[in-house]
Amino acid sequence: MVYVIRLPTAASSVPSLYNYSPNYALRKSTVSLSLLMRNNSFTGKTFAGKFSQESKSSSFVVGASEKVLVPGSQSSDGSSSLKGKLEAADLAVEDPLVSHNDNQPESEHVNTILTDNEDREPAMEYSETDGEIESVSLLGLGEDTTLGSEAVLSLNGTISRESEMIRKISIPPPGTGQKIYEIDPLLKSHKEHLDYRYGHYKKMREEIDKYEGGLEQFSRGYEKFGFVRSETGITYREWAPGAKSAALIGDFNNWNPNADVMTRNEFGVWEIFLPNNVDGSPPIPHGSRVKIRMDTPSGIKDSISAWIKFSVQAPGEIPYNGIYYDPPEEDKHVFQHPRPKKPKSLRIYEAHVGMSSTEPTINTYANFRDDVLPRIKKLGYNAVQIMAIQEHSYYASFGYHVTNFFAPSSRCGTPDDLKSMIDRAHELGLVVLMDIVHSHSSNNTLDGLNMFDGTDSHYFHSGERGYHWMWDSRLFNYGHWEVLRYLLSNARWWLDEYKFDGFRFDGVTSMMYTHHGLQVAFTGNYNEYFGFTTDVDAVVYLMLVNDVIHGLFPQAISIGEDVSGMPTFGLPVQDGGVGFDYRLHMAIADKWIELLKKRDEDWQMGDITHTLTNRRWSENCVAYAESHDQALVGDKTIAFWLMDKDMYDFMALDRPSTPLIDRGIALHKMIRLITMGLGGEGYLNFMGNEFGHPEWIDFPRADQHLPDGKFVPGNGNSFDKCRRRFDLGDADYLRYHGLQEFDVAMQHLEGTHSFMTSEHQYISRKDEGDRVIVFERGNLVFVFNFHWTNSYSDYRVGCLKSGKYKIVLDSDDKLFGGFSRIDHSADFFSFEGAYDNRPRSFMVYAPSRTAVVYHLVEGGVKPIK
């Protein structure tokens, strides 16, 4: 059968105001969801509309957009991208009209997308066999070209039908896993371990294909477990093999444990089907509280479903309540804006929605959408990494003690509020990454997975192996089939349902080793990575989840928080790697804190450059000078290490500065720039640190009396230090403003020159006497003078290319809180002759505690301001 899709002109969307106030006929009894929320003001603008789930056509519908694009990177065989061809086609797309050709066999479909100009040839065609997308062809663009199925997912304007399209994709099968030995021959000494690891991975893929129909179906566990709505009613399933009996209870049946008793199958899965009411309404009204009551080896317990999509804590109550969340179609947020293209280089703004307000309160998704996202865009970042999304009953855990893995934090709003926030980020061109926690789980037995079915070995290892003594949390058993289903489905859920563009996986080092990286100093010896202390099940899970992420969402990004530096971590799974796109370069932040505890005279230039560049070739890293870790109470931000209490009294421009403030402002800018310049292929900044946010982060907490009798004082449940004072960075009469302006210039410098992803990087000077570091990256030459008093005139700087150089960034600029000691109008001409192992050089003025970036002028490129 042939489906021809015509694309008429785009129709405008109709915005409406989303006001969350459920009012439905209840089957038995209910409670208003708004009464359970801590804060009822979760209203905000969204686009209302209906998502059709009834279409059985094998064609797909494309939404409003400007162009149709495909991935811009080269294919594995080195062939050039098709991005230019598609852009040249300028395909405007909207809801199509579908025509049918019944002469085609039912199992073989060819679908052709036409432009709105009927005189033009078809622009794209894709073929299906039994519902599986096999290829995509570009037509009428000169030479016809066939793409893989990932091309379909990159079509701008298809975001509202993305989930339907993804179901038709088959995740590529495993490769040979042998390319890692070509990349790093030293790995051959551990070939037995690595081949065993890859063999175990291939075995898991084969078994998933055999018993579950493949990773694509296996990762849709949320369509089988938890609450699943159908035309005839609601099915509820829960895996709880330790339970002796189970019943579904909630507002809908007056919490009667005898009303809806569940049945158990041979795999320990409990199930019940609730038919619709006589009037056709759902048996469980939207907004109802629900739980599962089980008779377990530990006694009778009421638990929130492991697959719950929303949970809230009612005012005055301690336990959370699972919420059946299924708003009417007209109240659901319908995504309008396509995902941004995957950036060549990542500039990440790490943020926490709850503490993103300037006021001492918990901020909302709606306020973050309207107030913070435009700020991030203006600062020049191209990605936002959101912390504490998964529901966590303990706010002060920073979101890392997750209790409900499929539910967004209700403190900040509803699931649709979060979707609206992500949609707005996409509209601004921002990639949205989620800080996901699969390394451990909260030990909370009331709200979370711990002792869910009355046993300690349900989702976790039993005994000591299942407990993280430092984090006081439970550790997953990554070798269990249902744990794999749960976590793989969880990753897909956030990408598919909420349109996140990737993840930062937390605590990966703890996952990959049975010692969890605790009290272990990794030296780089390969025996530390590949041996009996490696948790192969956990590493194989990471390979599988990267298969799901990249197989179904080719433009998605995966970042792993690994401090060990495990080889192959950032290499593709097909080649034998773990599959992450980036590793967080965690050693850099630790090095800066170490140096800030010393005198300037004790800083070693070679030590700085070694730490910044000590990463594996061909495995990308995200560098950062400081993240949220350094901002927590008990630690200090870089700004506070540098300026301490002087920040309270001497940051106003109408007051005289102090030597401590002058030093702090100068080094704060230099530290951040050299970290971005040398530290990796991506860069991360925690919100507020771009302008040197004062003080620390301290979540509201009460006094505690520990079981051992120790008293831990709280802060009176104060939110005063659990917010971000963005007003300080915006105030042009404060010195914070200069730091913020420098960060803006730094982001735009990278955005213009893409130096983080340049293949050319060379450190030509690290002078311990002069305290000078000089390096090249791309067509830029960076000159850092860390000396506290010495400025150097006619300082010779080596370079690769000949020509005229201009200043494109100067940390001493008055705009950035500097002293304006450099003439930006000056031209710097190279001259021949080897210097610092470079074929050429030019002369500069290098003031003390200043970083200057020079650009080889080509075609009259203007300096970044």
VORO-990605 format. One line per 10 residues: number of its first residue (from 1); for each residue x, y, z of C-alpha. Coordinates in Angstrom, 2 decimals, decimal comma. Last residue first. Example, Ala and Ser with C-alpha at 12.3 -4.5 7.8 and 13.67 -1.06 7.14 Angstrom:
! residues 2
2) 13,67:-1,06:7,14; 12,30:-4,50:7,80
! end
This chain:
! residues 865
865) 32,25:41,66:22,90; 33,71:39,10:20,52; 36,25:40,61:18,14; 35,28:41,09:14,47; 36,33:38,71:11,73; 37,70:40,69:8,78; 37,98:37,86:6,30; 40,42:35,87:8,38; 41,97:37,47:11,44; 43,86:34,97:13,57
855) 42,19:35,38:16,95; 43,81:36,37:20,22; 42,42:35,51:23,67; 43,62:37,42:26,73; 43,67:36,20:30,34; 44,82:38,53:33,10; 46,26:38,15:36,57; 49,21:40,41:35,79; 49,19:42,22:32,47; 50,41:40,40:29,32
845) 51,40:42,80:26,52; 51,90:40,89:23,29; 54,55:40,00:20,72; 54,03:37,49:17,91; 55,34:34,00:17,13; 56,05:31,54:14,35; 57,06:27,92:13,74; 55,98:26,78:17,21; 58,15:24,64:19,47; 58,23:27,45:22,06
835) 59,66:29,74:19,38; 60,69:28,92:15,81; 61,16:31,85:13,49; 58,80:33,76:11,23; 56,89:36,80:12,35; 53,29:37,17:13,46; 51,51:40,50:13,40; 49,50:41,76:16,35; 47,08:44,59:15,63; 46,08:47,02:18,38
825) 42,52:48,31:18,69; 41,95:46,40:21,92; 44,52:48,43:23,83; 45,21:46,54:27,06; 45,26:47,85:30,65; 41,50:48,15:30,98; 41,47:47,67:34,79; 39,02:44,78:35,05; 35,43:44,43:36,27; 34,24:42,67:33,14
815) 33,13:45,80:31,32; 36,48:47,35:32,31; 38,22:44,75:30,16; 40,91:42,87:32,08; 39,45:39,48:31,09; 40,20:40,30:27,45; 38,42:38,48:24,64; 38,67:38,83:20,86; 42,07:40,51:20,63; 43,32:40,59:17,05
805) 45,94:38,56:15,22; 47,40:39,33:11,79; 49,07:36,61:9,77; 51,08:33,43:10,13; 49,74:30,22:11,57; 51,15:28,03:14,32; 51,78:30,45:17,17; 54,38:31,17:19,85; 53,99:34,14:22,18; 56,74:36,66:22,90
795) 56,05:39,15:25,65; 56,69:42,68:24,47; 55,45:43,96:27,83; 55,06:41,62:30,80; 53,06:42,34:33,95; 54,33:40,98:37,26; 52,27:41,37:40,43; 50,12:38,26:41,14; 51,45:36,18:38,28; 48,71:34,06:36,68
785) 49,36:35,42:33,17; 47,14:33,49:30,76; 47,53:33,79:26,97; 45,08:31,93:24,72; 45,69:31,74:20,96; 42,65:31,08:18,81; 42,46:29,54:15,35; 41,44:26,16:16,77; 42,86:25,83:20,24; 46,28:27,24:20,89
775) 48,00:27,44:24,26; 49,96:29,84:26,43; 50,31:29,54:30,22; 52,29:32,11:32,20; 53,46:32,05:35,83; 56,65:33,89:34,72; 58,84:31,47:36,64; 56,72:28,35:36,21; 56,34:28,91:32,47; 53,72:26,67:30,89
765) 54,16:27,47:27,20; 53,21:25,97:23,84; 50,12:24,02:24,81; 48,63:22,71:21,57; 45,06:21,93:20,60; 43,84:21,50:17,02; 40,95:19,07:16,71; 38,53:21,87:17,50; 35,57:20,79:19,61; 36,11:23,24:22,46
755) 37,18:25,98:20,02; 33,76:26,36:18,47; 34,71:29,87:17,23; 31,41:31,75:17,48; 29,69:29,71:20,18; 32,94:29,49:22,10; 33,32:33,27:22,11; 29,61:33,59:22,87; 29,97:31,53:26,01; 33,03:33,50:27,16
745) 31,37:36,84:26,46; 28,36:35,83:28,56; 30,67:34,61:31,33; 32,48:37,94:31,24; 29,20:39,82:31,54; 28,33:37,75:34,61; 31,64:38,55:36,28; 31,14:42,23:35,54; 27,65:42,14:37,02; 28,89:40,64:40,27
735) 30,87:43,85:40,75; 27,65:45,64:41,62; 26,20:48,83:40,11; 25,14:46,99:36,95; 22,71:44,87:38,99; 21,90:41,84:36,84; 24,33:39,50:38,58; 22,98:40,46:41,99; 19,36:40,14:40,85; 20,00:36,51:40,00
725) 20,07:35,82:43,72; 19,52:32,07:43,52; 17,55:30,27:46,22; 18,09:27,78:49,04; 20,08:30,08:51,31; 17,04:31,90:52,70; 14,77:28,86:52,46; 14,76:28,36:56,25; 13,56:25,17:57,90; 14,91:26,52:61,23
715) 18,46:25,98:60,04; 19,03:22,55:61,53; 21,26:21,44:64,38; 22,50:17,84:64,35; 22,37:16,23:67,79; 24,16:12,91:68,28; 22,38:10,32:70,41; 23,44:7,35:68,31; 19,91:7,19:66,86; 20,31:10,75:65,50
705) 18,47:13,72:66,98; 17,83:16,17:64,15; 17,03:19,87:64,10; 14,95:20,94:61,11; 16,04:21,45:57,54; 15,55:23,96:54,74; 18,20:23,40:52,06; 21,55:25,16:52,44; 23,34:26,32:49,32; 26,44:28,44:49,90
695) 27,60:32,04:50,18; 27,85:34,49:47,33; 27,02:33,74:43,68; 30,14:34,41:41,61; 28,46:35,77:38,49; 28,52:32,58:36,43; 28,12:30,68:39,69; 24,44:31,55:39,75; 23,31:28,37:38,06; 25,91:25,62:37,98
685) 28,23:25,83:35,00; 29,14:23,09:32,54; 31,46:22,93:29,54; 31,84:20,47:26,67; 34,73:19,13:24,57; 37,11:19,20:27,49; 39,27:21,05:29,98; 41,54:23,25:27,87; 39,67:26,43:26,97; 36,59:25,92:29,15
675) 38,72:25,38:32,23; 41,08:28,17:31,13; 38,12:30,54:30,90; 36,57:29,61:34,24; 39,78:29,90:36,20; 40,73:33,19:34,53; 37,40:34,85:35,33; 37,44:33,84:39,00; 41,12:34,74:39,18; 40,54:38,40:38,32
665) 37,43:38,83:40,48; 39,10:37,17:43,46; 42,34:39,11:43,22; 40,53:42,44:43,06; 38,20:41,41:45,89; 41,06:40,31:48,14; 43,06:43,45:47,36; 40,04:45,49:48,45; 37,58:47,56:46,41; 36,48:51,10:47,15
655) 32,73:51,68:47,29; 30,57:53,03:44,49; 31,09:49,84:42,51; 29,38:47,72:45,18; 31,03:44,35:45,82; 32,92:45,46:48,95; 30,79:44,69:52,00; 29,42:41,14:51,89; 31,90:39,82:49,33; 34,73:40,72:51,71
645) 33,55:37,75:53,80; 35,22:35,20:51,51; 36,80:36,61:48,36; 38,58:33,70:46,69; 37,06:30,69:48,42; 33,67:32,41:48,22; 34,00:32,98:44,49; 35,15:29,41:43,94; 32,08:28,13:45,78; 32,56:26,81:49,27
635) 31,89:23,51:51,03; 30,00:22,55:54,19; 26,72:23,76:52,73; 26,54:22,88:49,06; 28,04:25,08:46,34; 30,98:22,82:45,50; 28,70:19,91:44,68; 26,40:22,07:42,52; 29,15:22,38:39,94; 32,57:24,02:39,90
625) 35,34:24,61:37,37; 33,58:22,43:34,84; 34,66:20,24:31,96; 32,45:17,89:29,96; 34,60:15,16:28,43; 34,73:13,40:25,08; 36,48:10,05:24,58; 38,67:10,10:21,45; 41,88:10,52:23,49; 41,44:9,87:27,18
615) 41,66:12,75:29,63; 44,44:14,51:31,49; 44,19:17,85:29,66; 42,87:20,03:32,47; 44,81:18,24:35,19; 48,07:18,45:33,24; 47,53:22,13:32,43; 47,07:23,05:36,09; 49,99:20,97:37,38; 52,25:22,40:34,71
605) 51,36:25,94:35,80; 52,20:25,21:39,43; 50,40:27,26:42,08; 52,49:27,69:45,21; 53,12:31,42:44,83; 49,40:32,02:44,60; 49,10:30,71:48,16; 47,24:27,43:48,69; 43,67:26,51:49,61; 42,55:27,79:46,22
595) 44,84:25,23:44,59; 43,05:22,22:46,13; 39,66:23,72:45,32; 40,79:24,19:41,73; 42,06:20,61:41,54; 38,80:19,15:42,85; 36,87:21,05:40,18; 39,15:19,67:37,47; 39,05:16,05:38,66; 35,36:15,70:37,77
585) 35,73:15,69:34,00; 32,16:14,53:33,42; 32,28:11,83:30,75; 30,63:12,46:27,41; 28,78:10,62:24,64; 28,40:7,49:26,75; 28,40:4,08:25,06; 30,10:1,63:27,43; 32,58:0,71:24,72; 32,97:-2,45:22,65
575) 32,82:-0,86:19,21; 29,05:-1,24:18,87; 28,70:0,19:22,38; 30,22:3,45:21,19; 33,23:4,85:23,12; 33,00:7,20:26,10; 33,53:4,67:28,89; 36,07:2,70:26,83; 38,77:3,30:29,51; 37,42:3,89:33,04
565) 38,30:7,42:34,18; 37,48:6,70:37,81; 35,50:9,89:38,51; 32,50:8,92:36,45; 29,42:11,09:36,14; 28,17:9,88:32,79; 26,74:12,03:30,00; 24,25:10,75:27,45; 22,98:12,96:24,62; 19,99:12,32:22,37
555) 20,17:12,98:18,63; 19,74:9,31:17,68; 16,67:8,90:19,91; 15,58:5,27:19,61; 18,97:3,62:19,16; 20,90:6,32:21,01; 18,93:6,18:24,24; 18,00:2,49:24,10; 21,53:1,39:23,23; 22,86:3,73:25,92
545) 20,56:1,95:28,37; 21,94:-1,40:27,26; 25,58:-0,37:27,64; 24,86:1,08:31,08; 23,14:-2,19:32,03; 26,23:-4,08:30,83; 28,37:-1,95:33,14; 26,05:-2,73:36,05; 26,09:-6,47:35,38; 29,88:-6,36:35,03
535) 30,33:-4,93:38,51; 34,11:-4,43:38,39; 35,93:-5,37:41,60; 36,95:-8,73:40,11; 38,93:-7,12:37,34; 38,96:-4,51:34,61; 39,14:-0,94:35,85; 41,84:-0,96:38,54; 43,97:-3,39:36,52; 44,14:-0,70:33,83
525) 46,40:1,43:36,02; 45,14:5,00:35,70; 45,84:5,95:39,32; 42,35:5,59:40,76; 42,45:6,24:44,50; 39,89:4,09:46,30; 38,30:4,99:49,63; 34,87:4,64:48,03; 34,79:4,10:44,29; 31,65:2,01:44,61
515) 33,67:-0,92:46,07; 31,63:-3,24:43,84; 32,58:-1,08:40,89; 30,57:0,17:37,91; 27,56:1,52:39,78; 29,40:3,73:42,28; 31,39:5,22:39,41; 28,11:6,01:37,63; 26,93:8,26:40,47; 24,53:10,38:38,42
505) 23,71:9,83:34,78; 23,47:13,18:32,97; 20,71:12,54:30,51; 19,35:13,30:27,09; 17,02:15,43:25,03; 14,07:15,41:27,42; 10,86:15,09:25,44; 8,57:14,55:28,46; 6,85:11,32:27,38; 9,55:9,88:25,13
495) 12,83:10,93:26,71; 11,58:10,68:30,29; 9,86:7,35:29,68; 12,85:5,92:27,79; 15,09:6,22:30,82; 12,43:4,71:33,09; 11,79:1,87:30,69; 15,46:0,93:30,83; 15,36:1,16:34,63; 12,25:-0,99:35,14
485) 12,97:-3,59:32,49; 16,52:-4,03:33,78; 15,21:-4,38:37,33; 12,72:-6,94:36,04; 15,45:-9,09:34,50; 17,80:-8,99:37,48; 21,52:-8,50:36,85; 21,40:-4,77:37,62; 20,59:-5,46:41,27; 20,03:-1,89:42,41
475) 21,71:-0,32:45,43; 19,77:1,10:48,38; 20,62:4,35:50,19; 22,49:5,70:53,21; 24,82:7,61:50,88; 28,02:6,61:52,68; 26,93:3,09:53,63; 25,54:2,23:50,22; 23,34:-0,83:50,85; 22,53:-3,69:48,49
465) 25,89:-5,38:48,82; 25,51:-5,33:52,59; 22,44:-7,56:52,59; 20,27:-8,12:49,56; 20,93:-6,62:46,16; 18,11:-4,38:45,09; 14,80:-4,34:43,22; 13,25:-6,96:45,50; 16,11:-8,17:47,66; 15,25:-6,35:50,91
455) 11,91:-8,14:51,18; 8,51:-6,78:52,22; 7,25:-6,28:48,68; 8,43:-2,66:48,50; 11,23:-3,15:51,03; 12,89:-0,04:49,55; 11,07:1,08:46,40; 9,87:4,46:47,68; 7,21:6,25:49,70; 6,98:4,55:53,09
445) 10,15:2,41:52,95; 12,54:5,32:52,35; 15,96:3,82:51,60; 16,15:6,18:48,61; 17,45:4,61:45,45; 20,85:4,04:43,87; 22,85:4,45:40,67; 19,87:5,04:38,41; 19,51:8,76:39,17; 18,81:11,00:36,18
435) 19,99:14,60:35,88; 17,87:15,48:32,87; 19,16:17,28:29,81; 17,18:19,89:27,87; 18,71:21,22:24,64; 17,92:24,92:24,29; 16,71:26,36:20,99; 14,39:28,88:22,64; 11,34:26,93:21,41; 12,98:23,81:22,80
425) 13,18:25,46:26,21; 9,52:26,42:25,93; 8,56:22,81:25,23; 10,57:21,71:28,25; 8,67:24,11:30,51; 5,32:23,08:29,06; 6,17:19,45:29,70; 7,04:20,27:33,31; 3,71:22,05:33,79; 2,00:19,03:32,25
415) 3,57:16,76:34,86; 2,23:19,03:37,60; 4,04:21,65:39,63; 7,29:22,46:41,40; 6,86:20,50:44,61; 5,30:17,69:42,58; 8,71:16,37:41,52; 8,26:14,47:38,28; 7,05:10,88:38,67; 8,56:7,84:36,95
405) 11,29:7,16:39,54; 9,22:7,67:42,68; 11,44:7,65:45,81; 14,64:9,20:44,52; 17,40:10,07:46,99; 19,44:12,24:44,59; 16,97:15,10:44,25; 19,08:17,65:46,13; 18,72:15,34:49,17; 17,43:18,41:51,03
395) 13,97:17,93:49,54; 13,46:14,51:51,14; 10,45:12,85:49,49; 12,17:12,61:46,14; 10,25:12,66:42,87; 12,44:12,50:39,78; 13,24:15,98:38,48; 15,92:16,88:41,02; 18,38:18,50:38,61; 17,76:20,01:35,20
385) 20,63:20,35:32,74; 20,12:23,26:30,36; 21,80:23,30:26,97; 22,88:25,95:24,48; 24,35:28,49:26,88; 24,75:32,09:25,70; 23,72:34,07:28,77; 20,62:35,20:26,90; 19,43:31,62:26,50; 19,90:30,93:30,19
375) 18,01:34,12:31,07; 15,15:33,19:28,73; 14,93:29,82:30,58; 14,90:31,44:34,02; 11,84:33,69:34,01; 8,98:32,17:32,00; 9,86:28,48:32,07; 11,32:28,62:35,57; 8,15:30,37:36,72; 5,99:27,66:35,15
365) 8,11:24,82:36,50; 7,67:26,29:39,96; 10,02:27,82:42,53; 10,24:26,70:46,12; 10,57:29,78:48,31; 13,11:32,28:49,63; 12,75:34,72:46,69; 15,27:35,00:43,85; 13,75:31,80:42,50; 15,82:28,95:41,04
355) 15,77:26,79:44,18; 12,97:24,48:43,11; 13,99:24,36:39,46; 17,57:23,21:40,05; 19,89:24,23:37,24; 23,06:23,21:35,43; 23,69:25,46:32,43; 25,48:23,35:29,85; 27,60:24,55:26,95; 27,83:21,47:24,75
345) 29,82:21,48:21,52; 28,47:20,34:18,18; 24,99:20,88:19,51; 22,35:18,18:18,89; 19,62:19,82:16,85; 16,85:21,41:18,84; 13,79:19,25:19,58; 10,71:20,37:17,76; 8,25:22,87:19,22; 4,54:22,38:19,71
335) 4,25:19,76:22,42; 0,67:19,15:23,46; 0,03:19,84:27,14; -2,92:17,89:28,39; -5,98:19,84:29,55; -8,08:19,29:26,42; -7,30:15,58:26,49; -8,74:15,09:29,95; -6,21:14,67:32,75; -4,81:11,20:33,54
325) -2,78:11,24:36,75; -3,70:8,57:39,29; -1,87:10,03:42,26; 0,37:8,12:44,65; 0,32:9,74:48,06; 3,40:10,85:49,97; 3,92:10,10:53,63; 4,52:12,92:56,15; 1,23:14,81:56,21; 0,57:18,42:57,25
315) 0,02:19,61:53,71; -0,50:16,67:51,34; 2,62:15,16:49,84; 2,21:14,43:46,16; 2,83:11,63:43,70; 2,70:11,47:39,92; 3,44:8,85:37,26; 3,38:5,82:39,58; 5,43:2,90:38,25; 6,70:1,60:41,61
305) 3,13:1,97:42,85; 2,93:3,77:46,19; 2,88:1,33:49,07; 0,50:0,29:51,84; 1,97:-2,33:54,14; 0,83:-5,43:55,98; 3,72:-7,35:57,54; 7,43:-7,75:56,86; 6,98:-11,04:54,96; 4,34:-9,15:52,95
295) 0,56:-8,75:52,91; 0,18:-6,00:50,37; -1,92:-2,86:49,99; -1,33:-0,97:46,73; -1,87:2,76:46,68; -4,09:5,34:44,98; -5,05:8,98:45,55; -7,42:10,28:42,91; -6,44:13,16:40,63; -8,09:11,78:37,51
285) -10,98:9,55:38,40; -10,44:5,80:38,75; -13,12:3,71:37,03; -12,88:5,87:33,92; -16,15:7,35:32,63; -18,22:5,30:30,17; -21,56:6,01:31,85; -21,67:2,49:33,24; -18,25:2,96:34,80; -15,21:1,67:32,98
275) -13,89:-1,76:33,84; -11,19:-2,20:36,50; -8,63:-4,88:35,65; -6,35:-6,29:38,34; -2,83:-7,66:38,31; -0,01:-8,87:40,55; 3,23:-9,98:38,94; 5,22:-12,57:40,89; 6,40:-14,41:37,79; 3,94:-17,30:38,15
265) 0,95:-14,93:38,08; -0,75:-13,14:40,96; -4,34:-11,87:41,26; -5,44:-8,54:42,74; -8,25:-7,76:45,16; -10,36:-4,70:44,35; -13,03:-4,20:47,00; -11,57:-6,09:49,95; -8,84:-3,55:50,73; -11,45:-0,73:50,95
255) -9,67:2,59:50,61; -12,96:4,34:49,80; -13,01:2,63:46,40; -11,99:5,57:44,17; -10,12:7,30:46,98; -7,59:4,52:47,03; -6,92:0,82:47,30; -5,62:-1,86:44,95; -5,23:-5,22:46,65; -2,35:-7,61:47,15
245) -1,66:-10,98:48,71; 1,39:-12,98:49,77; 3,88:-10,36:48,60; 7,50:-11,33:47,94; 7,07:-11,54:44,17; 5,96:-7,89:43,89; 5,82:-6,86:40,23; 2,83:-4,56:39,88; 0,01:-4,44:37,35; -3,03:-2,16:37,10
235) -5,40:-2,35:34,15; -7,83:0,52:33,61; -11,07:0,44:31,60; -12,67:-0,38:28,27; -10,92:2,05:25,93; -7,59:1,42:27,62; -5,70:3,03:30,49; -2,60:1,40:31,95; -1,83:2,01:35,62; 1,48:0,49:36,71
225) 3,05:-2,11:34,49; 2,42:-2,95:30,85; 2,70:0,37:29,01; 5,28:1,55:31,56; 7,44:-1,40:30,55; 8,08:0,20:27,18; 11,82:-0,48:27,25; 11,26:-4,16:26,50; 9,39:-3,26:23,31; 12,26:-1,26:21,82
215) 14,84:-3,56:23,37; 13,62:-6,56:21,41; 10,55:-8,83:21,25; 10,53:-9,57:24,96; 11,61:-13,21:25,23; 13,88:-13,74:22,25; 15,03:-10,17:21,59; 15,64:-9,62:25,31; 17,53:-12,91:25,43; 19,71:-11,94:22,47
205) 20,45:-8,47:23,88; 21,36:-10,02:27,23; 23,71:-12,48:25,52; 25,31:-9,67:23,55; 26,00:-7,75:26,78; 27,46:-10,86:28,41; 29,71:-11,34:25,40; 30,78:-7,71:25,61; 31,79:-8,10:29,22; 33,54:-11,43:28,55
195) 35,38:-9,79:25,66; 36,45:-6,96:27,96; 37,64:-9,30:30,70; 39,60:-11,58:28,37; 40,94:-8,63:26,38; 42,60:-7,09:29,41; 46,13:-6,95:27,96; 44,48:-6,08:24,65; 43,37:-2,79:26,18; 46,85:-1,39:25,60
185) 46,04:-1,34:21,86; 43,71:1,65:22,41; 41,67:2,69:19,37; 42,32:-0,54:17,51; 41,54:-2,59:20,63; 38,30:-0,65:21,13; 37,26:-1,71:17,64; 36,51:-5,25:18,79; 32,93:-5,06:20,06; 31,72:-7,09:17,09
175) 28,52:-5,13:16,69; 25,29:-5,53:18,62; 21,98:-5,26:16,73; 20,59:-1,86:15,71; 17,46:-0,76:17,63; 14,42:-1,46:15,45; 12,29:1,59:14,93; 8,54:1,51:14,37; 7,71:2,40:17,96; 9,71:5,60:17,54
165) 7,21:6,93:15,02; 4,28:6,76:17,43; 6,26:8,46:20,15; 7,33:11,25:17,78; 3,80:12,18:16,77; 3,62:15,52:18,60; 7,28:16,22:17,83; 6,91:15,84:14,08; 7,54:19,51:13,27; 11,22:19,24:12,53
155) 12,04:15,83:11,13; 14,86:14,33:13,17; 12,98:11,21:14,13; 12,48:10,10:10,54; 16,17:10,35:9,76; 16,93:7,87:12,54; 15,33:5,17:10,39; 18,42:4,98:8,22; 18,75:7,09:5,12; 18,53:6,38:1,41
145) 19,64:9,03:-1,08; 18,22:10,00:-4,44; 20,74:11,98:-6,50; 19,37:15,38:-7,46; 17,07:16,55:-4,76; 13,83:15,21:-6,24; 13,67:12,35:-3,81; 15,20:11,75:-0,41; 14,80:8,17:0,73; 14,04:6,78:4,19
135) 14,64:3,17:5,09; 13,34:0,16:6,99; 10,54:1,49:9,16; 8,84:-1,52:10,78; 5,04:-1,74:10,55; 4,95:-5,06:8,75; 7,43:-3,76:6,19; 7,80:-0,02:5,93; 9,29:2,33:3,36; 10,09:6,02:3,56
125) 9,87:8,70:0,91; 11,00:12,29:1,02; 10,93:15,32:-1,27; 8,28:14,37:-3,80; 8,74:16,34:-7,05; 7,64:19,92:-7,19; 4,57:21,07:-9,08; 2,28:20,40:-6,12; 4,02:23,05:-4,05; 3,09:22,31:-0,45
115) 5,91:19,76:-0,40; 5,22:16,09:-0,80; 6,01:13,37:1,75; 5,96:9,87:0,32; 5,09:6,71:2,22; 5,80:3,25:0,87; 4,09:0,43:2,69; 4,68:-3,30:2,35; 2,58:-5,62:4,51; -0,72:-4,67:2,82
105) 0,61:-5,44:-0,67; 0,41:-2,36:-2,96; -2,50:-2,20:-5,39; -4,55:-0,46:-2,74; -2,88:2,89:-3,42; -4,00:5,27:-0,71; -4,06:9,04:-0,35; -3,19:10,86:2,85; -3,71:14,54:3,47; -1,02:15,87:5,74
95) -1,05:18,00:8,87; 1,80:20,46:8,45; 5,16:20,70:6,70; 7,31:23,34:5,03; 10,12:21,61:3,18; 12,89:24,03:2,32; 14,46:21,65:-0,23; 17,78:23,41:0,29; 17,55:22,60:3,97; 17,07:18,98:3,04
85) 20,08:18,91:0,80; 22,23:20,74:3,32; 21,42:18,34:6,12; 22,24:15,31:4,03; 25,62:14,89:5,70; 28,76:13,76:3,92; 29,93:10,18:3,79; 32,55:9,16:6,31; 31,56:5,52:6,56; 30,11:6,04:10,02
75) 27,79:8,74:8,76; 28,67:12,40:9,07; 26,81:14,63:11,46; 23,93:16,92:10,55; 21,07:14,67:11,51; 18,06:15,24:9,25; 16,05:18,40:8,81; 12,58:19,25:7,57; 11,95:22,95:7,65; 9,76:25,62:9,23
65) 7,45:23,62:11,39; 3,86:22,59:11,96; 3,27:18,93:12,67; 3,94:15,83:10,58; 1,52:12,96:10,64; 2,77:9,42:10,16; 1,69:6,78:7,74; 0,99:3,23:8,84; -2,61:4,14:9,43; -4,11:2,86:12,66
55) -5,10:6,29:13,93; -6,86:6,12:17,28; -4,31:7,69:19,57; -4,98:11,26:18,51; -3,39:13,84:20,75; -5,84:16,64:21,38; -5,00:20,27:21,95; -4,16:22,84:24,53; -1,03:24,92:24,19; 0,32:26,10:27,51
45) 0,30:29,20:29,63; 0,59:28,77:33,35; -1,11:27,41:36,41; 0,66:25,61:39,20; -0,44:27,96:41,95; -1,79:25,28:44,26; 1,32:24,87:46,37; 1,89:21,95:48,68; -0,48:19,89:46,60; -2,98:17,48:48,11
35) -5,94:19,86:48,06; -5,33:20,59:44,38; -5,78:16,92:43,59; -9,38:17,11:44,72; -10,38:14,03:46,68; -12,47:11,17:45,44; -15,39:8,92:46,23; -17,30:6,13:44,56; -17,16:6,34:40,78; -16,45:10,04:40,69
25) -17,94:12,57:38,31; -15,22:15,00:37,38; -14,01:18,41:38,38; -10,25:18,78:38,11; -8,93:22,35:38,65; -5,64:22,99:36,87; -6,05:26,11:34,79; -4,31:25,94:31,43; -4,83:29,14:29,49; -5,26:28,66:25,78
15) -3,07:29,07:22,75; -4,45:28,32:19,30; -1,87:27,02:16,88; -1,56:28,57:13,45; -2,00:26,46:10,39; 0,93:25,59:8,22; 0,49:25,46:4,47; -0,46:22,13:3,00; 1,75:19,04:3,14; 0,56:16,18:0,99
5) 1,35:12,67:2,16; 1,18:9,80:-0,31; 0,55:6,44:1,32; 1,30:3,44:-0,89; 0,00:0,00:0,00
! end
